[in-house]
Amino acid sequence: GPQTEGDAKRAAQIMPSLKNEAEANEFISGYMLNMKQREIEQSRFINDYESKNDSLKGARKSWNDYMDSTPLIATNKEGLPVFFYDWVNDAQKANPGMGRDQIIEKWRTLYGGR
C-alpha cells in the first residue's frame, strides 16, 4: 500500500499520547482519510509516470522516493499529529499565491526524512 514504514512508526508513536477516546477517533479518521488520498495520489502518479515515460519501468522506485521524502504523517512542535493532505490544503488556503509544489517542499523541509 501507499504507507511507508516510517509512517506506520509515527502513527504507532502518536496513538499512546492521545488523551481521550474522541481524540483517538479523530486521529484514526484523519489517518484513514489521508491514506485514501495517498492511494488516489499513487494512482495518478503511476498514470502520469507512464504517460511521460511510455513505460512503467522505474515507476515504483520513483513513487517510493516520493513517499520517503513526503511522509503522510508528522508530529508538530506541540507533539500533535499533522497529516500531509490536511496540512497541504490548509497551507493552500492560507497562502493562495504559493503553488502546490512550493507547499509540498515546505512540508518536506518541516517534516521530511523524520
C-alpha positions in Angstrom: 0.0 0.0 0.0 1.0 3.7 -0.1 2.2 3.7 3.6 5.8 3.7 4.4 7.4 2.0 7.4 8.2 5.5 8.7 4.5 6.5 8.5 3.5 3.4 10.4 6.1 4.0 13.1 5.0 7.7 13.5 1.3 6.6 13.8 2.2 4.0 16.5 4.2 6.6 18.5 1.3 9.1 18.4 -1.5 6.8 19.4 -0.5 6.3 23.0 -0.1 10.1 23.5 -3.7 10.8 22.7 -5.6 11.9 25.8 -9.1 10.5 25.2 -11.3 8.4 23.0 -12.7 11.3 21.0 -9.1 12.4 20.2 -8.1 8.9 19.3 -11.1 8.5 17.0 -10.3 11.8 15.3 -6.8 10.7 14.7 -7.9 7.3 13.3 -10.4 9.0 11.0 -7.8 11.6 9.8 -5.3 8.8 9.2 -7.7 6.7 7.2 -8.8 9.7 5.0 -5.2 10.7 4.4 -4.3 7.1 3.5 -7.2 7.0 0.9 -5.9 10.3 -0.5 -2.4 8.9 -0.8 -3.8 5.9 -2.7 -5.5 8.2 -5.1 -2.3 10.2 -5.5 -0.3 7.0 -6.1 -2.7 6.0 -8.9 -2.3 9.4 -10.5 1.5 9.4 -10.0 1.8 6.0 -11.8 -0.5 7.1 -14.7 1.5 10.3 -15.1 4.7 8.5 -15.0 3.6 6.0 -17.7 2.4 8.9 -19.9 5.7 10.8 -19.6 7.9 7.7 -20.0 5.9 5.4 -22.2 6.8 2.7 -19.7 6.3 1.8 -16.0 10.0 0.9 -15.7 11.3 2.9 -12.7 7.8 4.0 -11.6 7.8 2.0 -8.3 11.3 3.4 -7.3 10.2 6.9 -8.2 7.0 6.6 -6.1 8.9 5.1 -3.2 11.4 8.0 -3.4 8.4 10.4 -3.3 6.9 8.7 -0.3 10.2 8.7 1.6 10.6 12.4 1.1 6.9 13.2 1.7 5.7 11.5 4.9 2.0 11.1 5.3 2.0 11.9 9.0 4.3 14.0 11.2 4.4 15.5 14.6 4.3 19.3 15.1 6.2 21.3 17.7 3.4 20.7 20.2 3.7 17.0 19.8 0.4 16.7 17.9 -0.1 14.7 14.7 -0.2 16.5 11.4 -1.5 14.8 8.3 0.1 15.7 4.9 -3.1 16.3 2.9 -4.8 18.3 5.7 -1.6 20.4 6.1 -1.3 21.0 2.3 -5.0 22.0 2.0 -4.7 24.4 5.0 -1.4 25.8 3.6 -3.0 26.4 0.2 -5.9 28.3 1.7 -3.5 30.4 3.9 -1.1 31.1 1.0 -3.1 31.3 -2.2 -0.1 32.8 -4.1 2.0 29.7 -3.4 1.9 26.8 -5.8 1.3 23.2 -4.7 4.9 22.2 -5.4 6.2 25.0 -3.2 3.8 24.0 -0.4 4.9 20.4 -0.7 8.6 21.5 -0.5 7.8 23.4 2.7 6.2 20.2 4.2 9.4 18.3 3.3 11.5 21.0 4.9 9.5 20.8 8.1 8.7 17.1 8.3 10.5 15.1 5.6 13.0 12.4 6.4 11.9 12.0 10.0 
